[in-house]
Amino acid sequence: CELRAIAERVLADCAPAAMTEGTTVSLDARDVGLVMGDQALLEALVRNLVDNALRHGGSRGQVRVGLARANDEIRLTVEDAGPGVPPDTLERLGRRFYRAGATTGTGSGLGLSIVKRIAELHGGSVNFRTGNAGSGLLVEIVIPAAGTRRTTGRSV
């Protein structure tokens, strides 16, 4: 699967909602992001992350999606410019039904747990941290690049 094509498709689908809120979306893809996996699941992963960033990143904000290869791994990042998540709650993100205290909007708290499970099914991991500008949320997905082997004991 080519993660860049998936990200382009998701961002194109989300663009009308982003424009309505005055939010800018961008993609910085330094690599095509070739990975072995299930295209539908990977699209759900990217869609959940972008949707989450649009809903919780605040209006008139920015959502940045990045894609780069580092050694034998593909790193997909989604960063928003919203209020972010308090540092003491970052480790709880990705738990089923967990929603950060300051979260606004609707949702059941399953989106990030779905993201985490899909990444794990693809031999990857998820990291949550404060955005690069000191605010917002940055989610980093690391998945083995196509052609590399990482044993997970799981099948996709």
Summary of the structure (lengths in Angstrom):
residues: 156
radius of gyration: 14.7
end to end distance: 12.8
largest distance: 43.5
contacts: 494
relative contact order: 0.19
helix: 35%
strand: 25%
